[in-house]
Amino acid sequence: MTAASIVLAGGRSSRMGVPKAELAWEGGTLLAHVTEVVADALGGPVVVVRAPGQELPALSDAVRVVDDPRQGLGPLQGIAAGLAAVAGEAEVAFVAATDMPFLHPAFARATVAALGPADDVALPIVHGHRQPLCAAYRTALAPVAAELVRELHLRPAFLFARCRVRWLDEAALLADPRLAAADPRLESVTSVNTPQEYEAARARMQAPAAPA
């Protein structure tokens, strides 16, 4: 099954105070890091969805950029735009936010692999929360998502109410042995929304590894 990747970069970053896509991470930017992770994970086309006119940091030439039709309508609009952009190339797309520094390729692979023939969405539930921005979607949902945006039904929950969702709790995700080995705490879903969270994430990356 061909799987594309969609990275949403058009959020306002109001709590961070600066665009999260431009934050430094591992010698590059956070957006570049996330696009590299999903490209490595799935191998299909990678699309970044930005706000209209938003400037983005440098990305691989293989990454395509599309615009939200309108600014400020939230992640469902970004999901709709991304799904429409890849619908002719892939049956499934993994959707990620730009602010997930610990996203692991094994998480993306496991989520896409969990999408059964009768499912429209594979939706992780981690640490007690739904993770719509770390989930797999059928690209055929693009017109449904676009219709909901036109109706200003902007929460992802409205989309889930209109389709067949496979709910993936922590046990279901960690049943994948590669994910269990690579990310046993499912930190892939961790997002950084404030300067304090960002600095804490950087400190974790810079900390020396514990002795074996």
N, C-alpha and C positions, 0 to 999 in steps of 0.2 A: 504494500500500500504506500503510495507516494504521500509524503507529509510535508507541508510547507510550515513556515514559522512566521508569526506576526508579533512584532514588538511594539508596544504602545509607548510613545514618547511625548504625547501632546498634553500631558497634565500640566496644571498651573504651578505645581511645586510651591504652593503658598507657604506651607510649613517649613520647607527647606530654605526658602529665601532666594535660592538660585536654581536654574534649571538642572534637574537631577540627571538628565542625559549627559551633561557636560562635566559631572563630577569626576575627579581623577580616580582611576582604579587600575592597579597592576600595570603601570606604565602607559596606560591609555585613558580612555574614558569609560564610564559605567555603561553607556549605551553600546559602545564598541565591544565591550566585554560580553554583554548579554547576547548581542547578535552573533558573536563568535561561538558562544556556548550552544545556541540553538542550531546554528549551521553545522557544528560538529556532531550534534546529537542526531539530526534528522536528515541532513544532506539535501533537502529540497530547497525551493526558493525561499528567500528571507525578505520580508517586507517590514519596513518601519513606518508607522503611522504617526504623523506629526500634526500639530495645530497649523492652521493656515498662516503661511509666511514665517513659520518658526525656523530659526537657524539651527542646524545640527552640527555636531562635531564630525570630523572625518570618519568615514566608514569604508569598509571594503567595497570595491567596485561591483561585487556580486550582490550587494544589498540594494534593493529598490526602496524608494521613498514615495509614499502617497500622502495626500492631505486629507484631514477631516473636512467634510463639507462646510461645517460651521464650528466656531470656537466655543468651548465651554459647555458642551453637552455631555461630557463624561465618557467613560470607557465603552459603553455599548455602541456609541457612534464609531469609536475607533475599531471595535471588533467588526462592525458592519463594513467599514471601509476596507479593512484588511482582508476579510473573507471575500469581498467582491474582487479585490485585486488578484487573488490567487485561485479563484474558483475554476478557471479554465486550465489550471496546471496541476491541481492536487485535489484529492477527495477530502483530505483532513488537514487542519492547521492547528498547530500548538500555539496558543496565545500566551505571551509573557509581558509583564510590565518592565519598564527600563530600570526600575529601582530594586532589582533582586540580585544582589552581588554574589550570593551563594548558590544560585541556580546551578544544578549539576546536569550534565547531559543525560545521565541515567534517569533523572526524574522526568524529563521530557519524553524519553523513549518509553518508559513504563506507562506514562499517562496515555500516550498515543496507542500503545499496544493494548491497553485495557478497553479501548473503544470497540465494542462489538458490532456485528452487522446490523443489529436492530437499534443501535444507539445513535443519537445525534450529538451528544456531549458526554465527555468523560470528565467529571468534576471532582477534584480532590476536596476532601474535608480534613483539614489538618489543624491541630491545636484548637479544635472546636469551632473552626470558621471555614465557610465555603471559600474556595480559592478560584474565582472566575478568571483571574488574570494569571493563572498558572494551570491552564486546562486545555483540553483538546476539543475541537469543534468540527463538525462536518461543514465543508465550505458551501454546501447547498443551503445552509441557513442564512446566507447573505441577504436574500430578499426579505426574509422574515425579520431579521435584525433591523434592516433599513426601514421597514414599515413601522416597527415599534419606535424607532427614532423619530420618524415623521409624526407619529401620534404623541410624541414627548413622553412615552413610557420608557424611561431612560435607565432604569435599574436592570442589571443582568437577570434578576429574578423574573422579570416579565418574559424574557426569552426562554428561561428554563420551564416556565409554565406552558409554553407553546410547543415544547419538543420532548424527546425521550432522553432522559438523563440517566447515565450510569454514575451513581454516587460512589466515590472511592474514599473509604475511610483509611485511617493510618495502617490498619492491619492489611487491607487489600493492597495498598501501595507497597508495603514492605514484604508482601508475598513474592515480589520480584527480587530474586537473590542479588542481582547486580545493583539495584537501588539500595537494598538493605546493607550491602557492603560499602557502597560509596557515600551514602547519606542516611545513616541509621536514625538520625534525629529529624529528618525531613526539613532541614534548614534551607532547602531550596526555595521555600515559600517566604522566607524572611525578606521583608522590604525595609528600606530606609526612608523615613518620611521627615526626619528632623536632623539638624546638624549634629545633635547628640547621638542619634542612632547611626549616622554616617561615620562619625569619629569612632564609635564603639566597634563598628564593623571593620574599619581600617586597623584598629588596634588588634583585633582578632587575627587579621591576616598577617600582621607584622610580628605577632608573638612567636617565639621559638617553639618548635614542636616538642611535645612531651617525650621524655626518654622511653624507649620500648621496654 
